[in-house]
Amino acid sequence: MSELIEKGKQSFTTAEDAINKGYYWLACFLFHQAVELAIKGLLEITRNEHPYTHNLVELLKYFNPPDDILTCAMNLNPHYISSRYSLMSFYSRNDALNCKKNAEAILKWLKIL
C-alpha cells in the first residue's frame, strides 16, 4: 500500500478526533487532506503519476467518478484554503460533519475505507 494512502487514512481518523475536540476548522482541512492523499496514493500506484494540484475534482477525473462523487469533491474543495485562513468561529460542527460525509463517500467509492 502507498504511504500516501496510509497518510490519508490517518488524516481521516485525526479529523474525526478533531470533531470530538471541537476543532471544526481542522477537521474540515483534514477531511480534504484525507481524500487528496488517498487519490494521489492511488495515482502513484496505478499510473505512476504525481499531479501537482489540490483540486479534488481534477484528481478524481483520473478515475471517471459518477456525478455524486464529483459533487462531494466540489463540496470539500474550498476547505483546503478557507479552513486555514478563516476565523475558527466560521466553522461549525455541522460543517465538519458534512465534510466527513463527503470525504467518506469518496473514500468508500475509491475503496479506501
N, C-alpha and C positions, 0 to 999 in steps of 0.2 A: 504494500500500500504506500502511496505517496505521503511524504511527510506533510505536504500541504493539506492533504485530506485530513490527516490526523489533527493538524492545527485548526482546521475548520471545525471539526467535531469538538475540540477543546474550547474554541471560541463560542460555540453554541451553548455548551454547558456553563461556561463562565457568564454568558449573557443571562441564562436562567437564574444564576446566583445573583447577578446584578439586579434583576427584578425583585428578588426576595429582600434585597438590601435597600430598595428604593432608589437605585441608581438607574433611572429610566433612560436617560440620555446615553449612558454607557451601554445598556442592553441593546438599544437600537443600533448603535455603531457596531457592536459585536455580532449581532444577527446578520448585518450586511457583510461583515468580515467572514463570518462562517460560510456564507454562500459563496463569496468571492474566492476564498481559499479552496473550497471544495471543487468548484468549477475549474480553477487553474490547476489543481492537482489532477483532475480527470484529463484535462487537455495535455498535461505533461505526460501522462501515461499513454493516452490513446493517440496523440498526434505529435508528440514531442514539440509542442508549441508553447510559447510563453508570452501571451498578449500583454501589452502594457496599457491596460485600461482598468478602471474600477467600475465601469458601467456593466451592471449585471445583465441587462438586456443584450448588449453586444456580445458578452461572453456566452450567454445561453444560446445564441444563434448558431453556434457551432454544433449544437445538439438537436436542432429543429424542434423546439418545445411547442406544446399547444398554447393557445392564447391565454388560458387561465394562468399558466406558469409565467408567461411574459408579463401578465398583469401583476403578479406577485413581485416580480423583479422590478417593475416600474414603481411599485409602492415602496420598495426598500431603497432604491437608488438615491433618493435625496438625503438619506440618513448618513451616507458616507461623509458628507461635509457638514450638513446642518447640525448633526448631533454634537459635533466638536466645537462649533462656533456660535451656537445659540445659547441663551441662558438656560441653566439647568431646569428652571421652572417652566420652560417652554414644553418640556416633555412630561407626559403623564403615564400612569400605569397602563391605561388603555392603549396609548401609543406603543409602549413596549410589548404588550400582548399582541397587538396587531402585527408588529414586526416579527414576533415569534411565529405567529400563524403563517405569515408569508414565507419566512425562511424555512419553516418545517415543511411546507408544501413543496418548495423547490428541492430541498434535500431528499425528501421521500421520492420525488419524481426521478431524481438522479440516482436513487438507490444508495444514498449515503447514510440515511437514518433508517 
